[in-house]
Amino acid sequence: MRPTTRRSTEPRRRWAAALGITALVVTGGGLLGGPAQAAATASVAVDFPTHCIPPPIAGIPPIDGTTTAQITVDDATPQVGDTVAVTYTVVVPAASNPVDLALPADIMTPTGKVTLGGAQSGDVTVAGPKKNDPVPGKGAFPSFSMTGTFTVTAPGAITLSPGDYNIHTSYIMELDTPCTVTGPPAPVSETVTATGGGQVNERAVQLSAASGQAGDEVTVTGTKFTPGAGITVAGRDGDAQTGDTATATADGSGAFTARLAVSDPDTTGIVAYEGGAWDAEKAAGPQAYTVTGGGEIPDGSQQLTTTVRAGTLSMTQAGDSVPLSGVDFGRGGASTGDLRTVTVEDFRGGPAGWSLTGRVTDFTGPGGARISADALGWTPSCATKPGSPSTCAAGSAGTVGTAGATLASTPDGAATGGEFTVDAGLSLDVPAFTGAGSYAGVLTLTLT
C-alpha cells in the first residue's frame, strides 16, 4: 500500500523587573455588583469581577479579582441624533505593580469598551492618554480615564456598563495586559434618557479593538448603511482625516466588514462613510482608537528588537510503502501492518488547529479482482512534542474506506502550534476465498 501526501521563581521575576514589566496583579475582595438594571439612575461607581492576563514574560498566571469603575456622560437627556461623550473611569484598577522596580510616569495607555443596553445596544470604544503618575515598587496602579462618543439612535432609557479594558505599557518593551469582564455585562453605572423620534442617521460602526501598535490591523464592522454602497473606512484626528484608509462594500442588509491597518500615530478615532468624500449624513463614528508603541528609551539603555516570522503547516512521512502481512486463500482474515510515521509541524502561529484525514481506494489484484476499501480499518495514535502549545488528539479506531476518516487533529485555540508524530495500526479484512495474488490500494493523507 502506497500513501501519498497533500500539503495543505524568582529568576523570572528578576528578569521581569530588569525589563520594567508592568504586569497586572489582580487583588481580590470588594462587593460584586448585581445584574444590570434598566431603570434610569444617576451615575454610580460599580464593582465587577475581572479576569486579567499579565504579559507572559512576567511569569504570572491569569488572576481573577475586582475592578471598581464609573461611567459618566456629558448629556444625560439627549435627543435622538445627538452625539454623547462618554467617560469610562477605572476608579480602582484590579491591579498592582508586581515587581520591586518603580515604574516611571507616562508609560501607560488605557483603552476599553462601554456596553450600551436598553433602548440602544452596542459597544462604544474608549481610549485614554498616555499619562500616569509614577508607580512605586509593589505599589497600586493609579486610577485612569478613557473617553469616546456614540450617536443616539432610539428614544428611551439607554444604559451604560463598563466593559473590557486593556493597559498598554511602553517601557523598554511594548506590553499589553487585557482585563475582561467575568460574566458580562457588568452592572449599569450610568443611564441616559433620550427623547425625540425624528429622522436619524442610524449608521453605526464597531471596532474589534480600541488600540494597537503602529501597523496593526483592526476589524471594522458597520450596520445600516445603504445596501450596495461603497464605503470608506478612515482614521480621524479630530475633524481631520489621517492617512489610514480602507474600502468596503455594504451588503444587501447594509452591513460591511473591513480591515484597516492603522499606522498614523495621529489617528485617535475611526469613521466610516459612504462614497469617497466625507458626508456626515452618510457616516458613522468616530469610534475611539489609540496607536500604541514607540515608548521612550531610558538614558543608558538600548532597545533590542527582533521578528518572529510565521511559518507553515506541513507534514512529512517516513516512507511511502506499507507491506501488510499475508493471508491464506480459503481462510482469509486480517492482513496487518503499521502506517509509516507521519510528522506534522504547525509553525503558523495563530488560533487555528489542524486536521489530518485519510481515505483509501479499493485494493486491486490479478485479473481485476478487488478487495473493498471498506475492508481497511485503522487504530490511530498521536504524540505531542513537549513544549507545543497545542495537544494532538488521535482519531477514532474504525473503517477508513473511500469516504475517509480522521487520523489526528488539534483544536482551535488562543495560541496553537507545535510538532506531532502520528501513527496507526492497519488491518485489512481479506475475504476467505479472495483470489491468490498481490493486491494494492492507495491511502491518501490530507492535512488541513
N, C-alpha and C positions, 0 to 999 in steps of 0.2 A: 504494500500500500504506500502511495507516494503523496505526502502532504504538500500543498502549495501555499504560498503566502500572499496576503494583500496588506499593504501598509496603510493603512488608513491612520548658699553657704556664705559663704562670705566672700570669696574671691569675686563672685559675680557682682556682689553689691559694691565692692571696691571699684570694679570696672565701671559699673553704672555711675558711681559717684565721680569718677575721673572724667566721664563724658558729660556730666551735668544732666543726667537723665531726670526728667520731671514726670515720672510715672505717678498715677493716681493711686493712693491707698484709701480705700473706702472705709469709713467708720460707721459702725452700727449705731443703733439707738434712735430715738425720736419716734413720734407717733406717725403711723402711716395714714395718709388721707383716705377717705372713703370714696365711693363711686362718684363720677362726675354728675353734677346737678345742673339741670337746665334752667332753674329759676334765676331771675336777674339778681345779682348781688354786687356789692362793692368789691373792688379789687382786694384780695387777701393773699397772704403768703400760705403756701401749701407744702406739705411733706409728701414725698412719694418714693417708693422703693426703686433703686437704681442698680444696674449691672454694668460695671466698668471693666474694660480690658486694658491694662497697662501695656506699654511698649514691651515686646518680648525680651529685649536686651536687659531690662531691669530685673528679670528673674523673679517676677512677682505674678502669681496666678490671678485670674479674674476674681474679683471680690464684689460681694453684694452689700449694699448699705442704703443710706437715706440721703436724698437731696431736698433742701428747702429752697423754693423758688417762688417768684411772684411775677404775674403778667399785668402790665398797665397799658393804657391806650391814651391817645391824645383827644379822642372824641368818643364818649360812651353812648351818645344818642345821635348817630349819623343818619343820613338819608341814603336810600338806595342809590348807588352810583358814586357815593363818596369814597375817598381813599382814607383808610385809617392807619395811623402809625402805631406800631406795636413795639413795646419794650419788654424783653424777657430778662429778668434779673435772677441770677443764681445767688441767693442770699447767703446760703451756707453750702458750699460745694461738699460733695461726699468724698472729700479727698484731703490729703496732707502730703507734704514733701517726705518721701520715704528714705532719703539719704541725709547724711550729716552735712553735705555740701550746701552752702547757702546759694540760692538762685537769684540772679540779678533782676532788676526791673525791666519791664517792657520786652518780655520774650514770649508771652502767651497770647495767642489769638483764639478767642472762642467763637464757635458757630453752633447753630442748633435749629430746631423747628418748633413752632407753636401749632397745636392742633385745634382746628375750628370744629364746632358742633352746633347742634340745634338747627336754626333756620338756614345755616350755611355750613358746608363741610369742606375739608381740605387741609393742607398744611401750609404754613407761612414760614419761609426760611428767614432766619435772623443771623446777624453777624455782628461781632464787636471789634473794637480797635485792638491793635497790638499794644496793650498797655496794662501793666500790673505793678504793684508795689513789690519790692524785694521780699523773698520768702526765706526765712532762716532755715537752717538745717533742722529737719524733722518738724518744721512749723506748718501751721494750717495754711491752705491756699486761700487767697482773698476772694471776696465777692466780685462778680463781674456782670456786665450787662451787654445785651445784644439787641439790635433793632432790625425791623423790617416793616413792610406795609402789605395791606390787602385791600381789594376793592369790594365794597358791599354789593351783593347781587340779589339779596332777598330781604324782605321785611320780617321783623320778628326778633326774638332773643337769640343772639349768636354767642356761644360760649367759647372761651379761650383757655386751653390747658397747656402747661409746659410739656414739651416733648423731649426727644433725644437731644443730647448736646455733645460737643467734642472740644477738647482743649488741644490746640496745636502749639508745640513749643519749638522755638528756634534758638538753640544754644548749643553750639558745636555740631549738633545733629538736628535734623528735622524729624520730629516725632509727633505721633497722634495718640491720644487716649480717648476713645469713644465711650460714652456712657449712654445706655439705653434705658428707657422706662420699662420696669418689670410689670407685666400685666397691664399694658396701656388700654385706655388713656389714663393719664394722671388726673387727679382731682381738678375741678374747674377753679381757676384763680381770678378770672375776670369775665363779666358778661356785658355785652353791648346790646342795646335795643334799637334796631333800625326801623325807620318809618319810611313811608312812601312806596309806591308801586308802579312808578312810571317806567318808560323805556330805559333799559340799562344795557351797557356792554357786558355781556356775561362771559366773554372770553377769559380764559384762565390758563396759567402755566404753573407747573411744579417742577422742582429740581430733585435729582437723586441725591445730591449732597450740597451742603452750603459752603464748602471750601475745598481747595485742592492746591497742590503745588503747581507752579507755572508749567503749562503744557498738558496738565491733566485734562481728561475729558469728563464732562458732566452730562448726564442724560436729561434732556428737557422734554417734558410731555405737555401737550396743550389740549384743551377741550373747547367746544362751542365756537370754533372758527367757521368760516364759510366753507362748506364742503367743496373739495377740489381746488381751493385757493393755494397759491404759492405762499409759503411762509418764510420770513426772515427771522432767524434767531440771532441775537446780538448781545454783546456786553455793553453795559452802560456805566458811566461815571457821572452821576447827577443827571443833567439833561443832555449830556453829550454821549455819542456812541463811541465805543473803543474799537480797536482793531480785531476783536474776536467776533467772527460771524460764521453762520452755517445756514443752510436752507433745507426746507422740507415741504411736503405737500399734504394738505389736510385730506383725510379720507372721507368716505360718504357720510360719516356722522359728524364731521368737523373736528376730528381728533388727529393728532400727529405725534410722532416721536422723533427727536433729533439728537445727535451727539455733537456737543460744542466743545472744542479744545480751547481752554482759557489760558492764554499766555500773557496778556497785557496786565501788568501789575496795577494799572489804574482801574481795572474792572471792579466795581462794587455791587453790581446787580446784573440780572439777565432779563431781557424782554423778548417778546415775540410779536410780530405784526405781519399783516397781510401785505403782499407786494414787496417792492424793493425800496420804498421810501417810508419813513415813519409817519403813521397816521394814528393818533391817539384813539380815534373812534373804532379802529380795527386792530387794536393792540391789547396786549396783556402784560402785566408786570409793572415795575421790576420786582423780581424775587432776589433777596439779598444773597450775594456770593462774595467770598474773600479769597484772593490769591495769597497763599502762604509760601514760606520758603525765603531763602536769602537772608538768614539771620546774621547778626554781627559776629565777626570772628574776634575773640578777645586778643589783646596785645600778647605777643609771645606765643601765639598758637598758630597752627597750620591746619587748614581744613583738608581732609583727605576724602576723595570721592572715588567711587567705583560703580560699575554697572553689572548687574546680573541679567544675562540675556536669557530669554525664554527659549526653550528647546522644542522638541517634537515628541509625539507619541509614536513609538516604534516597537518592533519585535524581531527577534531572531530565533532560529530553531536549530537544534543540534542534529542536523541530518534531514534528509528528505525521503527516506525509505524505511518502512517498518515491516520486518518479516514476522508474520504470525505463525503460530505452531500449526503443524499439520494434523489432519483428522483422517480416519479410515472410512473408505467407501462402505456403505451399508450400516455404518454406526453413526457417522456424523458427530455432532456435538460442538463444544466451544473451541474455536481457534483463537488463541490469546496472544497478546503481546503488549508492549508499552509504547505509548506515544513518545516521539523524540521530544526532549525537554524544550519548552518554549520560554524565552526570556523576554519579558515586557519591560520597557523603560518609558516612564511617563515623566518627561522633563519639561512639560509645558508651563507649569507654574500658574495655575488658575483654579477655578472652582469645579471644573468638570471631571467626572470619573471616566472610566472606560469599560468596555465590554468586549470579550474575546469569544467568538462563536465559531462553530464548525458545522459543516454539512458534508455528506458523503454521497458518491454515486453508487449505483449498483455495481456489484463485483462481476466482471465478465470472465468467462473461461473458454475452453475448447468448443468449437462449433457453435458459438453464440450462447452457450449455457450461461445462466445468470444466478447469482445469489442476491436477494433483495437488499437494498441499502438499509431497510428497516431491521435487518438481522444484526447490524453493528450497534453495540452498546458500549458505553464508557463509564468509568468511575473517576471523575476529575479530582485533582488536588492542587493546591496553590500555596506558595510560601512567600512571605513579605520580607524583604531585606531590612534588617534593623535600621531605624532612623528614618524610614519612609513616612511621609505624612499620611498616606492612605494605607488601608489594610485590605488585602486581597481576599475575596471570598470565592471558593470553588463552586462550580455549577453542580446541579443535581445529577446523581447517577441515573442512567436510563438510556433510551434509544437515541441515536444520532439521526439517521435517516436523511432523506433528501430535504426535508423541511428544516433540519438543523437544530442545534441545541447550544446552550451557553456552556462554555468551558470554564470561564472565570470572569470576574468583574470587580470593580471598585465603585463605591457610591460617589455622587456629587458631594461637595463639602466646601467649607470656607477656604480651606487650603488643601490641595490634593497633589499627588505625585509620588514617585518612588521607583524602586526596582522590584521585580517579582519573577518567580520561576513557577511555571505551570506544567503539570504532568497529568497523565491519565492512564489508567489500565484499560486496555481494549479487549473486547470479546466479540467474535463473530460467530453467531449461531448457525452452523452449517447443517442443512437438512441431511438425513441419513443416506439417501441414495443420490446425492449430488454426483454428477459425472466426474470421473477422475481427471486430474489435470491441475494446472496452475490458474488461480483466479486473482484479479487485481481490481481495486477500486481507488478512487482519488478522494482524499479528505482535504477539504479546503478550509483554511482558518482565516477569519476576518476580524481585524481589530478596529474598533470604532470608539 
